Structures are given as C-alpha cells and as structure tokens.
Amino acid sequence: MLYELVLAGFAIVLTWLWVRKNPETAERTYGWLERSRKVTGSIIVILLAFTFLQSGVVLLQVVAIVMLILGALYFFVERPDQRVIS
C-alpha cells in the first residue's frame, strides 16, 4: 500500500515538473486527451445501448434508443472551438 502511494506521488511530481518545463506541449497533450475521452465515452455509450437493444425487455430498448440519441449528440454537437470532427 505504501509503495503504491509513493509511486503515485512520484508520478504526480514528475508530471508537474514536466508541465512547468513544457507548458505548450502539455496544452497540446491535454487537448488530445480531451478529444480521446470524448470519443471513448461516446463509443462506450453506443456499445452499451446496442447491448440493451439486444435484450428482449422493452424498457431497456427505450433506454437504449435514448442513449443512442444522447451519445450521438454528445459526439457531434459541441462548441465550435472543441470540435471532434471538423
């Protein structure tokens, strides 16, 4: 337990030092991570919705349709300065 905490603290300190030394690279990396998070989240929501559609329960199928709509909106509709697909 202590080993993991020390390792996590070391990783945080190294990351902080790297960000202080290379702020522009850190900003680009953060932008890439933000886009990746958005794409991954949309894919997970859509896959979960397709799993619900495969079930025979009508309520889950309705939830799945709502999830598909929200997943598509989350992926395609956003502020112009944060577009995933241009």
C-alpha positions in Angstrom: 0.0 0.0 0.0 2.7 2.5 0.9 4.7 1.5 -2.2 1.8 2.4 -4.4 1.2 5.7 -2.7 4.9 6.6 -3.1 4.9 5.6 -6.7 1.7 7.7 -7.4 3.2 10.7 -5.6 6.4 10.3 -7.7 4.4 10.2 -10.9 2.4 13.3 -9.9 5.6 15.3 -9.1 7.3 14.2 -12.3 4.2 15.3 -14.3 4.1 18.6 -12.5 7.7 19.3 -13.3 7.2 18.3 -16.9 4.2 20.7 -17.3 6.2 23.5 -15.7 9.1 23.0 -18.1 7.0 22.4 -21.3 3.6 24.3 -21.0 2.8 24.3 -24.7 3.4 20.6 -25.1 1.3 19.9 -22.1 -1.5 22.0 -23.5 -1.4 20.1 -26.8 -1.4 16.8 -24.9 -4.3 17.9 -22.8 -6.3 18.7 -25.9 -5.6 15.3 -27.4 -6.6 13.6 -24.1 -9.9 15.6 -24.0 -10.8 14.5 -27.6 -9.9 10.9 -26.8 -12.1 11.0 -23.7 -15.0 12.3 -25.7 -14.6 9.7 -28.5 -14.2 6.8 -26.0 -17.2 7.9 -23.9 -19.4 8.1 -27.0 -18.3 4.6 -28.1 -18.9 3.1 -24.7 -22.4 4.7 -24.5 -23.3 3.4 -28.0 -22.0 -0.1 -27.4 -24.0 -0.3 -24.1 -27.1 0.9 -26.0 -26.7 -1.8 -28.6 -26.3 -4.3 -25.8 -29.6 -3.1 -24.3 -31.2 -3.3 -27.8 -30.3 -7.0 -28.0 -32.3 -7.7 -24.8 -36.0 -8.6 -25.0 -37.0 -6.0 -22.4 -39.0 -3.1 -23.9 -37.9 -0.6 -21.2 -34.3 -1.4 -21.8 -34.8 -0.9 -25.6 -36.4 2.5 -24.9 -33.4 3.4 -22.7 -31.1 2.2 -25.5 -32.7 4.5 -28.1 -32.4 7.5 -25.7 -28.8 6.5 -25.1 -28.1 6.3 -28.8 -29.5 9.8 -29.3 -27.6 11.3 -26.4 -24.4 9.5 -27.4 -24.7 10.9 -31.0 -25.4 14.4 -29.7 -22.5 14.3 -27.3 -20.2 13.3 -30.1 -21.4 15.5 -32.9 -22.9 18.6 -31.3 -20.5 20.8 -29.3 -18.9 24.2 -29.2 -17.1 25.1 -32.5 -13.7 25.5 -30.8 -13.8 22.0 -29.4 -15.0 20.0 -32.4 -14.0 16.4 -32.6 -14.9 16.1 -36.3 -14.5 19.2 -38.4 
